[in-house]
Amino acid sequence: MIDRPFWVNRIREAWRQAPIVWLSGVRRSGKTTLAQRFSEALYLNCDLPAVEDMVRDPEMFFRNCERPVVVFDEIHQLRDPSRLLKVGADVFPHIKLLATGSSTLAAGRKFRDTLTGRKRQVHLLPVLWDELPAFGNAALLKRLYHGGLPPALLAPAKAADFYREWADSFFSRDIQKLFAVRDSAKFNLLFEYLMRQSGGLLEASKAASALGISRITVANYLAALEITHAVKSVRPFFSGGRKEIVKTPKCYAFDTGFVSFFKGWDPLRPADCGQLWEHLVLEWLEACHPDGRIHYWRDAAGRELDFVMPAGRDRVDVLECKWDPAEFDPAALKVFRSYYPLGENYLVCPSAAPAHKRGVKGLVLTVCNPSALADTGGVNR
């Protein structure tokens, strides 16, 4: 097993705040492997019928539990998972509980009680920039090309069957079970469309027209994809009275391997790396700032900034992601700073270490990679 101390520490910190930690993440992201890293835990695979019998009487189960931690892997497979967790948290608060699933807890039809006040959520993401050394010093280009799901990243070659089989399993075990979606053909059309369009503006009406499905269907499927963490919508940042995009979100796929696969990028070209690098930086921001507000900015003239994050009253930090720092064009940032003058400017590049300051046309930039960004205090200090 490969250690992922960032996530182990995140879970332990969450337990200091609440007795239940809900560990979510897409299929094959490593939830089971991570859950098994807690040596003090009683690990239960809820796919097994015998586990249903073990927990049929929750009070009796917890009363006879001799371990300080109980892991319920794939807990949504149980008949009444919310009652089980509620009894554990309320009656046996000395026992820490870890429950895993692909979606947010509230998505499951079985969860009549969302356990407000008793839980914290940890969203496990594909292998992060900082974690690459632990995965056999996997090269960054391989991470962009294969993606960050551990089985794909550790594979010696990129196998098309992995991505196809993952998509089939995702529909049957997550989308169909959680949301009762029956039309796999329409759903897969939208899923592949979003993978190919990843990082671009998402207009539901345009997607519906392109795919020949209704706008309502697109909206419903998109909601299911967001709940199961298969895509992330990034909303525009704006203020009144300026010619800025205010409604249309950008939609990002959960993993660079699926983006490159569905786009047919084989092999990767230098121009492809910049777009995939932007995805990797977004995943790092999601992991390190789970409560942060991540937006993009674009105006009516088409000037755009990758990510902006409010950092306090009247302060907004900007992050531009570039595979090659020489490609940075300050035009959009200069316009943005004329509207919002307060905040830090970051140029996030894979080769930028150590972090350093650079002056560009009256702007001051911190040029850094994600690790150095964390060392500088990063965004939302």
C-alpha positions as CSV (number, residue, x, y, z in Angstrom):
1,M,0.0,0.0,0.0
2,I,1.2,3.5,-0.8
3,D,1.0,6.0,2.1
4,R,-1.0,9.2,1.5
5,P,-0.3,11.1,4.7
6,F,-2.0,14.3,3.4
7,W,-5.4,12.5,3.4
8,V,-4.7,10.4,6.6
9,N,-4.0,13.7,8.5
10,R,-7.1,15.3,6.9
11,I,-9.3,12.5,8.2
12,R,-7.7,12.6,11.7
13,E,-8.2,16.3,11.9
14,A,-11.9,15.9,10.9
15,W,-12.3,13.3,13.7
16,R,-11.2,16.0,16.2
17,Q,-14.2,18.0,15.1
18,A,-16.9,15.3,14.8
19,P,-17.3,11.5,15.4
20,I,-18.2,10.7,11.8
21,V,-16.0,11.3,8.7
22,W,-17.7,10.8,5.3
23,L,-14.9,10.0,2.8
24,S,-16.2,10.5,-0.7
25,G,-14.4,10.3,-4.1
26,V,-14.9,8.8,-7.5
27,R,-14.6,5.1,-8.0
28,R,-10.9,3.8,-8.0
29,S,-9.6,7.0,-6.4
30,G,-8.2,5.0,-3.5
31,K,-10.9,5.2,-0.8
32,T,-10.6,1.6,0.3
33,T,-6.8,1.6,0.4
34,L,-6.8,4.8,2.4
35,A,-9.5,3.5,4.8
36,Q,-7.3,0.4,5.4
37,R,-4.4,2.6,6.5
38,F,-5.9,3.0,10.0
39,S,-4.4,0.0,11.8
40,E,-6.5,0.7,14.9
41,A,-9.8,0.3,12.9
42,L,-12.3,-2.5,12.5
43,Y,-12.6,-2.5,8.7
44,L,-16.0,-3.7,7.2
45,N,-16.7,-4.2,3.5
46,C,-20.3,-3.4,3.2
47,D,-20.5,-5.1,-0.2
48,L,-20.5,-8.4,1.8
49,P,-23.9,-9.8,2.9
50,A,-22.4,-10.9,6.2
51,V,-21.8,-7.2,7.2
52,E,-25.5,-6.5,7.0
53,D,-26.1,-9.2,9.6
54,M,-23.4,-7.9,11.8
55,V,-24.9,-4.4,12.1
56,R,-28.6,-5.4,12.1
57,D,-28.7,-4.3,15.7
58,P,-26.5,-1.2,15.8
59,E,-26.5,-0.8,19.6
60,M,-25.4,-4.4,20.1
61,F,-22.8,-4.1,17.4
62,F,-21.1,-0.9,18.8
63,R,-21.4,-2.2,22.4
64,N,-19.3,-5.2,21.5
65,C,-16.9,-3.3,19.4
66,E,-13.4,-3.4,20.9
67,R,-11.8,-1.0,18.4
68,P,-11.6,2.8,18.7
69,V,-12.4,3.2,15.0
70,V,-14.9,1.5,12.7
71,V,-14.6,1.8,8.9
72,F,-17.8,1.2,6.8
73,D,-16.5,0.9,3.2
74,E,-19.2,1.5,0.6
75,I,-21.8,2.0,3.4
76,H,-24.6,2.9,1.0
77,Q,-24.8,-0.9,0.3
78,L,-26.4,-1.4,3.7
79,R,-30.2,-1.3,4.3
80,D,-30.3,1.6,6.8
81,P,-26.8,3.3,6.8
82,S,-27.9,6.6,8.4
83,R,-29.5,4.9,11.4
84,L,-26.3,2.9,11.9
85,L,-24.1,6.0,11.9
86,K,-26.5,8.0,14.0
87,V,-26.6,5.3,16.8
88,G,-22.8,5.1,16.7
89,A,-22.3,8.9,17.0
90,D,-25.0,9.5,19.6
91,V,-24.7,6.5,21.9
92,F,-21.0,5.6,21.5
93,P,-19.2,9.0,20.9
94,H,-15.8,7.5,22.0
95,I,-15.8,5.4,18.7
96,K,-14.7,7.2,15.6
97,L,-16.5,6.3,12.4
98,L,-15.3,6.4,8.8
99,A,-17.8,5.8,6.1
100,T,-16.9,5.8,2.4
101,G,-19.0,6.3,-0.8
102,S,-18.7,7.8,-4.2
103,S,-21.1,10.6,-3.7
104,T,-22.0,13.1,-1.1
105,L,-23.9,11.5,1.8
106,A,-27.1,13.3,1.0
107,A,-27.3,11.8,-2.5
108,G,-28.3,8.4,-1.4
109,R,-32.0,7.6,-1.2
110,K,-31.3,5.5,1.8
111,F,-29.9,8.4,3.8
112,R,-33.1,9.9,5.3
113,D,-30.9,11.6,8.0
114,T,-27.9,13.5,6.7
115,L,-26.4,13.5,10.2
116,T,-26.1,17.3,10.6
117,G,-23.6,18.3,13.3
118,R,-22.3,14.7,13.6
119,K,-20.1,14.5,10.6
120,R,-17.3,16.1,8.5
121,Q,-16.7,15.4,4.8
122,V,-13.4,14.7,3.2
123,H,-13.4,14.5,-0.6
124,L,-10.5,12.3,-1.8
125,L,-9.1,13.5,-5.1
126,P,-6.9,11.8,-7.7
127,V,-3.2,11.8,-6.9
128,L,-2.0,15.3,-6.2
129,W,1.1,17.2,-7.4
130,D,2.7,16.7,-4.0
131,E,2.0,13.0,-3.9
132,L,3.8,12.0,-7.1
133,P,7.1,11.0,-5.3
134,A,5.2,8.4,-3.3
135,F,3.9,6.8,-6.5
136,G,7.3,5.7,-7.6
137,N,8.3,9.2,-8.5
138,A,5.7,9.1,-11.3
139,A,6.6,11.7,-13.9
140,L,4.4,14.7,-14.2
141,L,3.7,14.0,-17.9
142,K,2.6,10.5,-17.0
143,R,0.3,12.0,-14.4
144,L,-1.3,14.3,-17.0
145,Y,-1.6,11.5,-19.6
146,H,-2.7,8.5,-17.4
147,G,-4.6,10.6,-14.8
148,G,-4.4,10.4,-11.1
149,L,-6.5,7.3,-10.3
150,P,-3.8,5.1,-8.6
151,P,-4.4,2.0,-10.8
152,A,-4.0,4.1,-14.0
153,L,-1.1,6.0,-12.7
154,L,0.8,2.9,-11.6
155,A,0.1,1.0,-14.9
156,P,3.2,0.8,-17.2
157,A,1.1,1.8,-20.2
158,K,-2.2,3.6,-20.8
159,A,-4.9,0.9,-21.4
160,A,-8.1,2.1,-23.1
161,D,-10.0,-0.7,-21.4
162,F,-9.4,0.8,-18.0
163,Y,-11.2,4.1,-18.9
164,R,-14.1,2.3,-20.7
165,E,-14.6,-0.1,-17.9
166,W,-14.5,2.7,-15.3
167,A,-17.2,4.6,-17.2
168,D,-19.4,1.5,-17.4
169,S,-19.0,0.8,-13.7
170,F,-19.5,4.4,-12.7
171,F,-22.9,4.4,-14.5
172,S,-24.1,1.0,-13.1
173,R,-22.9,1.3,-9.6
174,D,-23.2,5.0,-8.9
175,I,-25.5,6.8,-11.3
176,Q,-28.1,4.1,-11.8
177,K,-28.2,3.0,-8.2
178,L,-28.2,6.5,-6.6
179,F,-30.3,8.4,-9.1
180,A,-32.4,5.7,-10.8
181,V,-31.1,6.9,-14.2
182,R,-32.1,4.3,-16.8
183,D,-31.0,5.7,-20.2
184,S,-27.3,4.8,-20.2
185,A,-26.9,5.9,-23.9
186,K,-28.0,9.5,-23.2
187,F,-26.0,9.7,-19.9
188,N,-22.8,8.4,-21.6
189,L,-23.2,10.9,-24.4
190,L,-23.2,13.8,-21.9
191,F,-20.4,12.2,-19.8
192,E,-18.1,11.9,-22.9
193,Y,-19.1,15.4,-24.1
194,L,-18.1,16.9,-20.8
195,M,-14.8,15.0,-20.8
196,R,-14.0,16.4,-24.2
197,Q,-15.2,20.0,-23.3
198,S,-13.5,20.0,-20.0
199,G,-12.1,23.3,-18.9
200,G,-14.5,25.2,-21.2
201,L,-17.7,27.2,-20.7
202,L,-20.7,25.0,-20.3
203,E,-24.0,26.2,-21.8
204,A,-26.7,23.6,-21.1
205,S,-28.8,24.6,-24.1
206,K,-25.8,24.2,-26.4
207,A,-25.0,20.8,-25.0
208,A,-28.6,19.7,-25.3
209,S,-28.7,20.8,-28.9
210,A,-25.4,19.1,-29.8
211,L,-26.4,15.8,-28.2
212,G,-30.0,15.7,-29.2
213,I,-31.4,15.5,-25.6
214,S,-33.5,17.9,-23.6
215,R,-32.1,20.7,-21.6
216,I,-33.8,19.4,-18.4
217,T,-32.1,16.0,-18.9
218,V,-28.8,17.8,-19.3
219,A,-29.4,19.7,-16.1
220,N,-30.4,16.5,-14.2
221,Y,-27.5,14.5,-15.4
222,L,-25.1,17.3,-14.7
223,A,-26.3,17.6,-11.1
224,A,-25.7,13.8,-10.7
225,L,-22.2,14.2,-12.1
226,E,-21.4,17.0,-9.7
227,I,-22.8,15.1,-6.7
228,T,-20.7,12.1,-7.5
229,H,-17.6,14.3,-8.1
230,A,-17.2,13.3,-11.7
231,V,-17.2,17.0,-12.8
232,K,-16.8,20.3,-11.0
233,S,-18.5,23.5,-12.0
234,V,-16.5,26.7,-11.5
235,R,-18.7,29.8,-11.3
236,P,-17.7,33.2,-12.7
237,F,-16.5,35.9,-10.4
238,F,-18.1,39.3,-11.0
239,S,-19.2,42.6,-9.4
240,G,-22.1,44.8,-10.5
241,G,-21.8,47.4,-13.2
242,R,-19.0,45.8,-15.2
243,K,-19.0,43.9,-18.5
244,E,-18.2,40.5,-16.9
245,I,-19.6,37.0,-17.4
246,V,-22.0,36.4,-14.6
247,K,-23.9,33.2,-15.2
248,T,-22.1,30.7,-17.4
249,P,-19.9,28.2,-15.5
250,K,-16.8,26.4,-16.6
251,C,-17.0,22.6,-16.2
252,Y,-13.9,20.5,-15.3
253,A,-13.6,16.7,-15.5
254,F,-12.5,14.9,-12.4
255,D,-9.3,13.5,-13.9
256,T,-6.8,14.4,-16.6
257,G,-6.5,10.8,-17.8
258,F,-10.1,10.8,-18.9
259,V,-9.8,14.1,-20.6
260,S,-6.9,13.0,-22.7
261,F,-8.5,9.6,-23.4
262,F,-11.8,11.0,-24.6
263,K,-10.1,13.8,-26.5
264,G,-8.0,11.2,-28.3
265,W,-4.7,12.9,-27.2
266,D,-2.3,10.0,-27.9
267,P,0.5,11.0,-27.5
268,L,0.3,14.3,-25.6
269,R,1.6,17.4,-27.4
270,P,3.1,20.4,-25.6
271,A,-0.1,22.4,-26.4
272,D,-2.2,19.7,-24.6
273,C,-0.1,20.0,-21.4
274,G,-1.2,23.5,-20.5
275,Q,-4.9,22.6,-20.4
276,L,-4.2,19.5,-18.3
277,W,-1.9,21.4,-16.0
278,E,-4.8,23.8,-15.3
279,H,-6.9,20.7,-14.1
280,L,-4.1,19.6,-11.9
281,V,-3.8,23.0,-10.2
282,L,-7.6,23.0,-9.7
283,E,-7.4,19.6,-7.9
284,W,-4.6,20.9,-5.7
285,L,-6.8,24.0,-4.8
286,E,-9.8,21.7,-4.0
287,A,-7.6,19.5,-1.8
288,C,-5.8,22.3,0.1
289,H,-8.6,24.7,0.3
290,P,-11.8,22.5,0.6
291,D,-13.8,25.4,1.9
292,G,-12.4,28.0,-0.4
293,R,-14.5,29.7,-3.1
294,I,-12.9,29.0,-6.4
295,H,-14.0,31.0,-9.4
296,Y,-12.8,32.0,-12.9
297,W,-13.1,35.5,-14.4
298,R,-14.0,36.5,-17.9
299,D,-15.2,39.7,-19.5
300,A,-17.3,40.4,-22.6
301,A,-14.2,41.0,-24.6
302,G,-13.0,37.5,-24.0
303,R,-10.2,38.3,-21.5
304,E,-10.0,35.5,-19.0
305,L,-8.2,34.4,-15.8
306,D,-8.0,30.8,-14.8
307,F,-8.9,31.0,-11.1
308,V,-9.7,33.8,-8.7
309,M,-10.4,33.3,-5.0
310,P,-11.8,35.9,-2.6
311,A,-9.3,36.2,0.3
312,G,-11.1,38.6,2.5
313,R,-13.0,41.9,2.3
314,D,-12.1,43.6,-1.0
315,R,-9.2,41.2,-1.6
316,V,-9.1,38.7,-4.4
317,D,-6.2,36.4,-5.2
318,V,-5.6,35.4,-8.8
319,L,-4.0,32.2,-10.1
320,E,-2.9,31.9,-13.7
321,C,-1.8,28.3,-14.7
322,K,0.9,28.0,-17.3
323,W,2.9,25.0,-18.4
324,D,5.5,27.4,-19.7
325,P,5.8,30.7,-17.8
326,A,7.0,32.5,-20.9
327,E,3.4,32.1,-22.3
328,F,1.9,34.4,-19.7
329,D,0.1,37.4,-21.1
330,P,-0.7,40.1,-18.5
331,A,-3.5,41.8,-20.5
332,A,-6.4,40.1,-18.7
333,L,-4.8,40.5,-15.3
334,K,-4.2,44.2,-15.8
335,V,-7.9,44.8,-16.6
336,F,-9.0,42.7,-13.6
337,R,-6.7,44.6,-11.3
338,S,-8.1,47.9,-12.5
339,Y,-11.4,46.6,-11.1
340,Y,-10.1,44.7,-8.1
341,P,-6.7,46.2,-7.0
342,L,-6.2,44.3,-3.8
343,G,-4.9,40.7,-3.6
344,E,-2.0,38.5,-4.6
345,N,-1.1,37.4,-8.2
346,Y,0.2,33.9,-8.7
347,L,1.7,32.4,-11.8
348,V,1.6,28.7,-11.2
349,C,4.0,26.6,-13.3
350,P,5.5,23.1,-12.8
351,S,9.1,24.3,-13.2
352,A,8.8,27.4,-10.9
353,A,10.9,26.4,-7.8
354,P,11.8,28.1,-5.7
355,A,9.0,30.7,-5.6
356,H,10.1,34.1,-6.7
357,K,8.7,37.5,-7.4
358,R,8.5,39.0,-10.9
359,G,7.5,42.3,-12.2
360,V,5.5,42.4,-15.5
361,K,4.1,45.6,-16.9
362,G,3.4,47.2,-13.5
363,L,2.1,43.9,-12.0
364,V,3.9,41.9,-9.3
365,L,3.6,38.2,-9.7
366,T,4.6,35.3,-7.4
367,V,5.9,32.6,-9.7
368,C,5.7,29.2,-8.1
369,N,4.6,25.6,-8.4
370,P,1.8,24.2,-6.1
371,S,4.1,23.1,-3.4
372,A,5.8,26.5,-3.3
373,L,2.4,28.1,-3.3
374,A,1.6,26.4,-0.1
375,D,5.0,27.4,1.4
376,T,4.3,31.1,0.6
377,G,1.0,31.0,2.5
378,G,-0.9,30.5,-0.7
379,V,-4.4,31.8,-1.2
380,N,-7.0,32.5,1.5
381,R,-4.3,33.0,4.1
